[in-house]
Amino acid sequence: MAHLVDIHVGQKIRQRRWLFGMTQQQLASEVGIKFQQIQKYETGMNRVSASRLWEISRVLDVPPSYFFEGIEDGPTEDSEDELLKKKETLELLRTYYQIPEDQRKKLLSLAQALGQTP
């Protein structure tokens, strides 16, 4: 059975990979492994070694500690972290950052205004 830490690390790998718009195959190629191994990491079925996590963090442009953020809080159903795990949220974030910065600011202002209406 997968350990909760391995599951958490795998979810963080998947989140970051999605934000980059990267496939499992692309990440695996960058790290020098097969995509099936990335699948196993992301589900928590295989534990990521320290050296492999270092390589993944380099490719995904985050410090290795990123993959452990939020783990001390334990799993909660209504946390912001749970919201960030949803595919729809990741797609929205990735698309948002493809918009030119000046237009992003306008979109953010619009979203904030809509969020305040009763």
PyMOL CGO cylinders between C-alpha atoms (Angstrom):
from pymol import cmd
from pymol.cgo import CYLINDER

trace = [
    CYLINDER, 0.00, 0.00, 0.00, 1.23, 3.48, -0.88, 0.3, 1, 1, 1, 1, 1, 1,
    CYLINDER, 1.23, 3.48, -0.88, 2.46, 5.69, 1.95, 0.3, 1, 1, 1, 1, 1, 1,
    CYLINDER, 2.46, 5.69, 1.95, 0.65, 9.03, 2.43, 0.3, 1, 1, 1, 1, 1, 1,
    CYLINDER, 0.65, 9.03, 2.43, 3.90, 10.94, 1.91, 0.3, 1, 1, 1, 1, 1, 1,
    CYLINDER, 3.90, 10.94, 1.91, 4.50, 9.19, -1.42, 0.3, 1, 1, 1, 1, 1, 1,
    CYLINDER, 4.50, 9.19, -1.42, 0.95, 10.00, -2.51, 0.3, 1, 1, 1, 1, 1, 1,
    CYLINDER, 0.95, 10.00, -2.51, 1.37, 13.65, -1.52, 0.3, 1, 1, 1, 1, 1, 1,
    CYLINDER, 1.37, 13.65, -1.52, 4.69, 13.98, -3.37, 0.3, 1, 1, 1, 1, 1, 1,
    CYLINDER, 4.69, 13.98, -3.37, 3.17, 12.31, -6.43, 0.3, 1, 1, 1, 1, 1, 1,
    CYLINDER, 3.17, 12.31, -6.43, 0.22, 14.70, -6.42, 0.3, 1, 1, 1, 1, 1, 1,
    CYLINDER, 0.22, 14.70, -6.42, 2.56, 17.68, -6.22, 0.3, 1, 1, 1, 1, 1, 1,
    CYLINDER, 2.56, 17.68, -6.22, 4.58, 16.32, -9.16, 0.3, 1, 1, 1, 1, 1, 1,
    CYLINDER, 4.58, 16.32, -9.16, 1.37, 15.98, -11.19, 0.3, 1, 1, 1, 1, 1, 1,
    CYLINDER, 1.37, 15.98, -11.19, 0.16, 19.48, -10.25, 0.3, 1, 1, 1, 1, 1, 1,
    CYLINDER, 0.16, 19.48, -10.25, 3.42, 21.12, -11.22, 0.3, 1, 1, 1, 1, 1, 1,
    CYLINDER, 3.42, 21.12, -11.22, 3.71, 19.10, -14.44, 0.3, 1, 1, 1, 1, 1, 1,
    CYLINDER, 3.71, 19.10, -14.44, 0.18, 20.18, -15.40, 0.3, 1, 1, 1, 1, 1, 1,
    CYLINDER, 0.18, 20.18, -15.40, 0.95, 23.82, -14.69, 0.3, 1, 1, 1, 1, 1, 1,
    CYLINDER, 0.95, 23.82, -14.69, 3.90, 23.54, -17.08, 0.3, 1, 1, 1, 1, 1, 1,
    CYLINDER, 3.90, 23.54, -17.08, 1.64, 21.98, -19.70, 0.3, 1, 1, 1, 1, 1, 1,
    CYLINDER, 1.64, 21.98, -19.70, 3.97, 19.00, -19.77, 0.3, 1, 1, 1, 1, 1, 1,
    CYLINDER, 3.97, 19.00, -19.77, 2.99, 15.39, -20.47, 0.3, 1, 1, 1, 1, 1, 1,
    CYLINDER, 2.99, 15.39, -20.47, 4.24, 12.46, -18.44, 0.3, 1, 1, 1, 1, 1, 1,
    CYLINDER, 4.24, 12.46, -18.44, 6.30, 11.45, -21.47, 0.3, 1, 1, 1, 1, 1, 1,
    CYLINDER, 6.30, 11.45, -21.47, 7.95, 14.86, -21.69, 0.3, 1, 1, 1, 1, 1, 1,
    CYLINDER, 7.95, 14.86, -21.69, 8.83, 14.90, -18.00, 0.3, 1, 1, 1, 1, 1, 1,
    CYLINDER, 8.83, 14.90, -18.00, 10.14, 11.36, -18.17, 0.3, 1, 1, 1, 1, 1, 1,
    CYLINDER, 10.14, 11.36, -18.17, 12.29, 12.23, -21.17, 0.3, 1, 1, 1, 1, 1, 1,
    CYLINDER, 12.29, 12.23, -21.17, 13.76, 15.27, -19.40, 0.3, 1, 1, 1, 1, 1, 1,
    CYLINDER, 13.76, 15.27, -19.40, 14.56, 13.18, -16.33, 0.3, 1, 1, 1, 1, 1, 1,
    CYLINDER, 14.56, 13.18, -16.33, 15.84, 10.19, -18.31, 0.3, 1, 1, 1, 1, 1, 1,
    CYLINDER, 15.84, 10.19, -18.31, 13.27, 7.57, -17.33, 0.3, 1, 1, 1, 1, 1, 1,
    CYLINDER, 13.27, 7.57, -17.33, 10.19, 5.92, -18.87, 0.3, 1, 1, 1, 1, 1, 1,
    CYLINDER, 10.19, 5.92, -18.87, 6.81, 7.61, -18.62, 0.3, 1, 1, 1, 1, 1, 1,
    CYLINDER, 6.81, 7.61, -18.62, 5.42, 4.59, -16.75, 0.3, 1, 1, 1, 1, 1, 1,
    CYLINDER, 5.42, 4.59, -16.75, 7.73, 5.49, -13.88, 0.3, 1, 1, 1, 1, 1, 1,
    CYLINDER, 7.73, 5.49, -13.88, 6.27, 9.00, -13.77, 0.3, 1, 1, 1, 1, 1, 1,
    CYLINDER, 6.27, 9.00, -13.77, 2.80, 7.42, -13.64, 0.3, 1, 1, 1, 1, 1, 1,
    CYLINDER, 2.80, 7.42, -13.64, 3.86, 5.32, -10.67, 0.3, 1, 1, 1, 1, 1, 1,
    CYLINDER, 3.86, 5.32, -10.67, 5.38, 8.35, -8.91, 0.3, 1, 1, 1, 1, 1, 1,
    CYLINDER, 5.38, 8.35, -8.91, 2.23, 10.41, -9.46, 0.3, 1, 1, 1, 1, 1, 1,
    CYLINDER, 2.23, 10.41, -9.46, -0.03, 7.74, -7.98, 0.3, 1, 1, 1, 1, 1, 1,
    CYLINDER, -0.03, 7.74, -7.98, 2.31, 7.13, -5.06, 0.3, 1, 1, 1, 1, 1, 1,
    CYLINDER, 2.31, 7.13, -5.06, 2.79, 3.50, -6.04, 0.3, 1, 1, 1, 1, 1, 1,
    CYLINDER, 2.79, 3.50, -6.04, 6.55, 4.02, -6.35, 0.3, 1, 1, 1, 1, 1, 1,
    CYLINDER, 6.55, 4.02, -6.35, 8.60, 6.11, -3.97, 0.3, 1, 1, 1, 1, 1, 1,
    CYLINDER, 8.60, 6.11, -3.97, 10.69, 8.87, -5.56, 0.3, 1, 1, 1, 1, 1, 1,
    CYLINDER, 10.69, 8.87, -5.56, 14.36, 8.68, -4.60, 0.3, 1, 1, 1, 1, 1, 1,
    CYLINDER, 14.36, 8.68, -4.60, 16.10, 11.83, -3.41, 0.3, 1, 1, 1, 1, 1, 1,
    CYLINDER, 16.10, 11.83, -3.41, 18.25, 12.07, -6.55, 0.3, 1, 1, 1, 1, 1, 1,
    CYLINDER, 18.25, 12.07, -6.55, 15.24, 11.58, -8.84, 0.3, 1, 1, 1, 1, 1, 1,
    CYLINDER, 15.24, 11.58, -8.84, 13.23, 14.17, -6.90, 0.3, 1, 1, 1, 1, 1, 1,
    CYLINDER, 13.23, 14.17, -6.90, 16.15, 16.56, -7.32, 0.3, 1, 1, 1, 1, 1, 1,
    CYLINDER, 16.15, 16.56, -7.32, 16.05, 16.03, -11.10, 0.3, 1, 1, 1, 1, 1, 1,
    CYLINDER, 16.05, 16.03, -11.10, 12.28, 16.42, -11.25, 0.3, 1, 1, 1, 1, 1, 1,
    CYLINDER, 12.28, 16.42, -11.25, 12.46, 19.63, -9.23, 0.3, 1, 1, 1, 1, 1, 1,
    CYLINDER, 12.46, 19.63, -9.23, 15.10, 20.97, -11.62, 0.3, 1, 1, 1, 1, 1, 1,
    CYLINDER, 15.10, 20.97, -11.62, 12.92, 20.22, -14.68, 0.3, 1, 1, 1, 1, 1, 1,
    CYLINDER, 12.92, 20.22, -14.68, 9.78, 21.64, -13.03, 0.3, 1, 1, 1, 1, 1, 1,
    CYLINDER, 9.78, 21.64, -13.03, 11.68, 24.70, -11.74, 0.3, 1, 1, 1, 1, 1, 1,
    CYLINDER, 11.68, 24.70, -11.74, 10.88, 24.36, -8.04, 0.3, 1, 1, 1, 1, 1, 1,
    CYLINDER, 10.88, 24.36, -8.04, 13.01, 23.54, -4.99, 0.3, 1, 1, 1, 1, 1, 1,
    CYLINDER, 13.01, 23.54, -4.99, 12.75, 19.92, -3.80, 0.3, 1, 1, 1, 1, 1, 1,
    CYLINDER, 12.75, 19.92, -3.80, 10.98, 21.17, -0.68, 0.3, 1, 1, 1, 1, 1, 1,
    CYLINDER, 10.98, 21.17, -0.68, 8.02, 22.21, -2.87, 0.3, 1, 1, 1, 1, 1, 1,
    CYLINDER, 8.02, 22.21, -2.87, 6.91, 18.58, -3.07, 0.3, 1, 1, 1, 1, 1, 1,
    CYLINDER, 6.91, 18.58, -3.07, 6.52, 18.40, 0.72, 0.3, 1, 1, 1, 1, 1, 1,
    CYLINDER, 6.52, 18.40, 0.72, 4.63, 21.68, 1.22, 0.3, 1, 1, 1, 1, 1, 1,
    CYLINDER, 4.63, 21.68, 1.22, 1.34, 21.20, 3.03, 0.3, 1, 1, 1, 1, 1, 1,
    CYLINDER, 1.34, 21.20, 3.03, 2.08, 17.67, 4.15, 0.3, 1, 1, 1, 1, 1, 1,
    CYLINDER, 2.08, 17.67, 4.15, 2.31, 18.59, 7.82, 0.3, 1, 1, 1, 1, 1, 1,
    CYLINDER, 2.31, 18.59, 7.82, -1.31, 19.74, 7.71, 0.3, 1, 1, 1, 1, 1, 1,
    CYLINDER, -1.31, 19.74, 7.71, -2.53, 16.30, 6.71, 0.3, 1, 1, 1, 1, 1, 1,
    CYLINDER, -2.53, 16.30, 6.71, -5.27, 15.62, 4.19, 0.3, 1, 1, 1, 1, 1, 1,
    CYLINDER, -5.27, 15.62, 4.19, -8.37, 17.80, 4.38, 0.3, 1, 1, 1, 1, 1, 1,
    CYLINDER, -8.37, 17.80, 4.38, -11.29, 17.71, 1.98, 0.3, 1, 1, 1, 1, 1, 1,
    CYLINDER, -11.29, 17.71, 1.98, -12.05, 21.43, 1.87, 0.3, 1, 1, 1, 1, 1, 1,
    CYLINDER, -12.05, 21.43, 1.87, -8.54, 22.86, 1.84, 0.3, 1, 1, 1, 1, 1, 1,
    CYLINDER, -8.54, 22.86, 1.84, -7.16, 25.10, -0.90, 0.3, 1, 1, 1, 1, 1, 1,
    CYLINDER, -7.16, 25.10, -0.90, -4.68, 22.33, -1.62, 0.3, 1, 1, 1, 1, 1, 1,
    CYLINDER, -4.68, 22.33, -1.62, -7.58, 20.03, -2.56, 0.3, 1, 1, 1, 1, 1, 1,
    CYLINDER, -7.58, 20.03, -2.56, -8.87, 22.69, -4.93, 0.3, 1, 1, 1, 1, 1, 1,
    CYLINDER, -8.87, 22.69, -4.93, -5.45, 22.90, -6.60, 0.3, 1, 1, 1, 1, 1, 1,
    CYLINDER, -5.45, 22.90, -6.60, -5.48, 19.14, -7.22, 0.3, 1, 1, 1, 1, 1, 1,
    CYLINDER, -5.48, 19.14, -7.22, -8.47, 19.38, -9.53, 0.3, 1, 1, 1, 1, 1, 1,
    CYLINDER, -8.47, 19.38, -9.53, -7.72, 19.09, -13.25, 0.3, 1, 1, 1, 1, 1, 1,
    CYLINDER, -7.72, 19.09, -13.25, -10.08, 21.97, -14.04, 0.3, 1, 1, 1, 1, 1, 1,
    CYLINDER, -10.08, 21.97, -14.04, -8.23, 24.31, -11.68, 0.3, 1, 1, 1, 1, 1, 1,
    CYLINDER, -8.23, 24.31, -11.68, -4.87, 23.41, -13.17, 0.3, 1, 1, 1, 1, 1, 1,
    CYLINDER, -4.87, 23.41, -13.17, -6.16, 23.93, -16.71, 0.3, 1, 1, 1, 1, 1, 1,
    CYLINDER, -6.16, 23.93, -16.71, -7.59, 27.31, -15.72, 0.3, 1, 1, 1, 1, 1, 1,
    CYLINDER, -7.59, 27.31, -15.72, -4.30, 28.40, -14.14, 0.3, 1, 1, 1, 1, 1, 1,
    CYLINDER, -4.30, 28.40, -14.14, -2.25, 27.27, -17.10, 0.3, 1, 1, 1, 1, 1, 1,
    CYLINDER, -2.25, 27.27, -17.10, -4.57, 29.11, -19.51, 0.3, 1, 1, 1, 1, 1, 1,
    CYLINDER, -4.57, 29.11, -19.51, -4.62, 32.21, -17.31, 0.3, 1, 1, 1, 1, 1, 1,
    CYLINDER, -4.62, 32.21, -17.31, -0.85, 32.53, -17.44, 0.3, 1, 1, 1, 1, 1, 1,
    CYLINDER, -0.85, 32.53, -17.44, -0.90, 32.29, -21.23, 0.3, 1, 1, 1, 1, 1, 1,
    CYLINDER, -0.90, 32.29, -21.23, -2.85, 35.57, -21.35, 0.3, 1, 1, 1, 1, 1, 1,
    CYLINDER, -2.85, 35.57, -21.35, -0.72, 38.74, -21.73, 0.3, 1, 1, 1, 1, 1, 1,
    CYLINDER, -0.72, 38.74, -21.73, -0.05, 40.39, -18.35, 0.3, 1, 1, 1, 1, 1, 1,
    CYLINDER, -0.05, 40.39, -18.35, -2.09, 43.57, -18.93, 0.3, 1, 1, 1, 1, 1, 1,
    CYLINDER, -2.09, 43.57, -18.93, -5.12, 41.51, -19.97, 0.3, 1, 1, 1, 1, 1, 1,
    CYLINDER, -5.12, 41.51, -19.97, -4.59, 39.14, -17.02, 0.3, 1, 1, 1, 1, 1, 1,
    CYLINDER, -4.59, 39.14, -17.02, -4.87, 42.07, -14.60, 0.3, 1, 1, 1, 1, 1, 1,
    CYLINDER, -4.87, 42.07, -14.60, -8.17, 43.12, -16.18, 0.3, 1, 1, 1, 1, 1, 1,
    CYLINDER, -8.17, 43.12, -16.18, -9.47, 39.55, -16.04, 0.3, 1, 1, 1, 1, 1, 1,
    CYLINDER, -9.47, 39.55, -16.04, -8.46, 39.28, -12.38, 0.3, 1, 1, 1, 1, 1, 1,
    CYLINDER, -8.46, 39.28, -12.38, -10.29, 42.53, -11.56, 0.3, 1, 1, 1, 1, 1, 1,
    CYLINDER, -10.29, 42.53, -11.56, -13.39, 41.25, -13.34, 0.3, 1, 1, 1, 1, 1, 1,
    CYLINDER, -13.39, 41.25, -13.34, -13.26, 37.92, -11.50, 0.3, 1, 1, 1, 1, 1, 1,
    CYLINDER, -13.26, 37.92, -11.50, -12.83, 39.67, -8.15, 0.3, 1, 1, 1, 1, 1, 1,
    CYLINDER, -12.83, 39.67, -8.15, -15.81, 41.94, -8.88, 0.3, 1, 1, 1, 1, 1, 1,
    CYLINDER, -15.81, 41.94, -8.88, -17.97, 38.99, -9.90, 0.3, 1, 1, 1, 1, 1, 1,
    CYLINDER, -17.97, 38.99, -9.90, -16.93, 37.09, -6.77, 0.3, 1, 1, 1, 1, 1, 1,
    CYLINDER, -16.93, 37.09, -6.77, -18.19, 39.92, -4.57, 0.3, 1, 1, 1, 1, 1, 1,
    CYLINDER, -18.19, 39.92, -4.57, -21.68, 40.10, -6.05, 0.3, 1, 1, 1, 1, 1, 1,
    CYLINDER, -21.68, 40.10, -6.05, -24.43, 38.46, -4.01, 0.3, 1, 1, 1, 1, 1, 1,
]
cmd.load_cgo(trace, "trace")
